[in-house]
Amino acid sequence: MAYRTLTDRDVDDCLSMREAVQIIERAFVERAEGTFVSPPRFRVDGGGGALVFTAGGAIGSEKLVGFRVYDTFPGEHPDRTQLVAVFSAETGVLQGIVIGERVGIMRTGAIGGVAVKHMARPDAATLAILGTGKQARAQLEAAVAVHDFQTVKVYSPNAEHRRRFIEAMEPKVAADLCAVESARACVDGADVVICATNSSSPVLEADWVKEGAHINTVGPKYVGAHEIPIELIQRSGALVTDSLEQLQAYPKPHVATQASRTPDMIDLADIVAGKAAGRKGVRDITLFFSVGLAGTEVVVAGEVLRRAGVSAQG
């Protein structure tokens, strides 16, 4: 077989988060130029759960298409996993498969990093992280890859989770990294706030957020289940997402519809390409809704395969 099968270990061996951010940034440029394919994700019902597919790719400079698939079945099983399949956009030849969760985690973190790079104030010094899971780690790693923060504050309701997060991330973060004992203490005074939780109710209050701050929200964001408050959306001067198509395709309405702001939503690709401004003024609060731009997993996996020695031409 001409194609190769790689794993999470290969992803970490072949690609740094800084490099992943650069790959995702190029993908946004292609999206702005009209050469990035990214339809909304779709589900295949399996009875007890579903398979979820995100498909797309970069047909301009990268010339790669493919899909990622993961499941929503309940419970845990040691053999459950997800995969990304990468094909040549010129020949249709399968380039390879990357099995595991690392590509998905890395690309979501990198998307958040691109948002911080293009939307946070240049003088941002303090970063707040609400959440201590795998995605919170990826978001932090990407944020410090694009900006030099002096202080990083971390909060989770679980003190042991905070301790483990600090222990894992200290070798990767040059800034002063500290755990705090409340969400308010974490958000207070922060120039950038990253919410990466699984909470269906707001984990912060709008008036905790300082003027000029930038917020990334990665967790739940539907009407009736959202990790940020409606009032914060209403306070924000710029609402941005990585995929307007996906935002509008959720089976449950996006929380921004509750604040009547979806017509004002900006595509992050337009900001990256210089077609729109990430913020209008230094006192504006800016808000990025990460929904997962389909196809970005494909370009990340494609670069891993290339570095592992797989020809992009098949």
N, C-alpha and C positions, 0 to 999 in steps of 0.2 A: 504494500500500500504506500502511496506517495505521501499521504498525510501523517501527522504525528499527533499523539495524545499527550498533553501535559497536565500538570497538577498545580495546586496552590504553591507548593515549594518552588516550582519553576517560575511562577509569577514573581515571587519575592526575590528569587535569584537573578532574574532578568531585568526587573524594572523597579526604580525607586518611585516614591510618591511625587517627588519633584518632576521627574520625567513623565509620570502619568498626568500631572496637571498640564504640562506642555502639550501632550497628545490631545487631551480634552479641549484645550484652548484652540488648537488647530481644527478640531471637529466643529466648534462653534463658528469659526470663520467660514468653514465649508457650508454650514447651515445658513449663514447669512448670505452666502453666494448662491444658494439654491442647489448645491451638489451633495447635500446630506439628506439621506432618506430616514425618516423617523415616524412611522405611523404609531398610533396608540397601541398599547399592549392588549393582548386578548387572552381569554381563558378557555380551557377545555375541561368541562366538568367530568370528574371521574367518579361521581357518586359520593364517596366519603370526603372528597377534597377535589382539588383541581390542579391542572398544570397551567402555569402562566408563562406566556411567551412575549418577549420583547425582541422585535426584529428591526433591522435597518442596516445602515452603514454609510460609508463615505465613498461616493462614486467619482469624485474629482481626483484629487492627488493621491489618496490612499488606495482607491479602487478595490475596496473590500465591502462585502455584504455578509449578513449572517443572522444568527439569532441566539438568544439566551433563553433557557427554560429552567424554571424552578417550580416547586410544588407548594400547595397550601394544605396538605393532609394533616390531620391532628396527630398529636403524640410525637414520639421520637423513635427513630430506627437507625442503627449504626451504618446502614448502607445507603441512607438517603443522601442525595447530593444535588448539585445543579451543574449545568454545563453551558459553555459558549461554543458554538460552531462557526467557523470562519471560512468563507468562500471567496474566490477571486471574482470581482465584478466584471472582469473581461472575458474569462473563459468558463466560469461556473464551477471550476475545479475546487474541491474541498481542500483547504489549506491545512486545517487541523482542528482539534477539539481541546478545549481547556476545561478540565473537570474540577469542581470545587467552588467555594464561595468567594475566594479572594478577588477575582476580577470584578465582581459586582460591588463588593465593599470598596475596592480601590477607586473604581470609576465614580461612585457616588461621593466619596471623599474628595476626589479631584474636582468634580463639578462644584462642590462647595468652596474649594480653594479658588477656583476661577471667579466665583461670585465675590469672595472677599477681596481678591486682587483688584477687581474692577469697580467695586461698590463702596468699600470701606474708605474712610478718610486716610490720606497718606500719613497723617501724624498719629494714627491709632496706636496706642501703647498697651492697652489692657484688653485681654481676651477672656471671655467667660464661656465655660462649657457646662451645659446642663445635660447630664447623662454620662454614663461611664462604660457603655457597651462597646462592641466592635466598631460600630459606625461612629460613635463619639471619638474613638481613637483615630480613625481614619480622617475625620473632619479636622481634628487638631493637627495631625501630621501634615495635612494639605495646607492648612492655614499658616503654619509656621514656615512652610516651604515657599510661600508667596509674600510673606510680610514679617518684618522683625518686630515681634512683640517683646515688651519688657517684662510683663507679668501675665501669667495664665492662671485663672481661678477655676476650680472644678467643684461641682456639686452633684451628689446623688443622695437620695434619702438613706441609703445604706452605707454606713461608715466603712465597712470592709471593702465594698466596691470602690469607694474613693481611694482607699489605701492601695489597692491593687492597681488602679488606674495610674496613680502617681508613680508607683514602682515600675510599671511597664513603660511609661512615657518619658520619664526623666532622662534616660539616655538619648532620646530623640529630640528633646526640646532644649534649646539654649536659654530660653526665658526662665524667669523665676516661676516655678510650678508649685501651686499650693492648693490644698483642699480646704473648703470652707463648710460651715455647718448649716447653712440655710441658702435657699434659692435667692433670697433677697440680697444677702451678703455677696453672692456670686455675681449677680447682675449689676449691683450698685457700682456706678462709676465706670463700667466696662464700655470700651469703644466698639467692640465687636462681641455679639452674643450668638452662640451656636446652640440651638435646641436640637438634641438628638436623643429623644426619649420615645417610649411607647405609650405615653400617657394620653388618655382620651379627654382629659380636662386640662386647662391652662396651668403651666408650671411656673409662670411668672405673671406679674401684673404690669399693665401698660405704663403706669407712672413710675415704675422702677427704672425704666429705660431712659438714659440721658439723651439730651438733644445731640444730634449728629452721629448717633450710634448706627451701626449696621447689624441686622439680624439675619441669620440663616435658620430656617426651620426645615428639619429633615423628617420629623415624626408625623403622627396623625394630623390631618388637615382637612377634615370633612365637616360639614354642618352637623352639629351635635356631637362631634368627637374631634377635638383639635387641641394641640399642645400650647398654642399661643392664644391670647385673648382677642376677641373682636375689637376691643378698644385700641389695641396696638396696630391692627390693620388700619383703623380709622386715623391714627396719629401719623402713619407713615406717608412720606412724601413721594416715595417710589416703590411700586409693587412689581416684582420681577419673578419670572419663572424660567426654567430651562426648556419647557415644552408646553406651549399653549394648547396643542392638540391633546396631550395627555390630561392636562388640567381640566379640559372641557369634556373628557370622555369617561371620567370616573362614574361608576354606577350611583354613587352618592354625591350630591352637590359639593363643590369645593367651598371651604369656609369663606373665601373672599366674596362669594356671591351673597352671603349674609350681610356683608358690609357694602354691597352694591358697587364693588370696585373692579370686577373682572373686566369691564371694557377698558379700564386704564392699565391693565397688566402689560408689562413690557417683556419682550423676549430677550433673555440674556445674550443670545447670539448677536442681536443688534447692538448691544452695549460693547461687546468684545470687538465687533467690527467697526465701531465708531459711528454707527448710524443713530444711536440714541445715547443719552447721558445716564450714567449710573446714579447720579444725584444732582440736584439742581443747586443746592447750597450746603455750606458746611454745617448748618444747624438741622438739616433734614434728617429724619430717621428713614433708613432704607431697609427694605424687607425682601428677602429672597425665599421663594417657595421651591424647594427641591422636589421634583416629581419623578425624575429619572428619564432623561432624554434617551429614547430608544436608539440603538445603534452604537452608542458610546462604548458599551461592553465589547462590541465587535472590534472597534479600532484599538482598544486597549489589548484585547486578546491577540489581535493581529500583530501588534508590535512585539508581544511576548513570543509569539511563534516565529517572527522574523529573527529576533535575537537568538532564539534557540536553533536557528539554522533552517527554517522552513522557507522556501522560495515563495514570494508573493505572486509569482506568475504561474505557479503550479507546474 
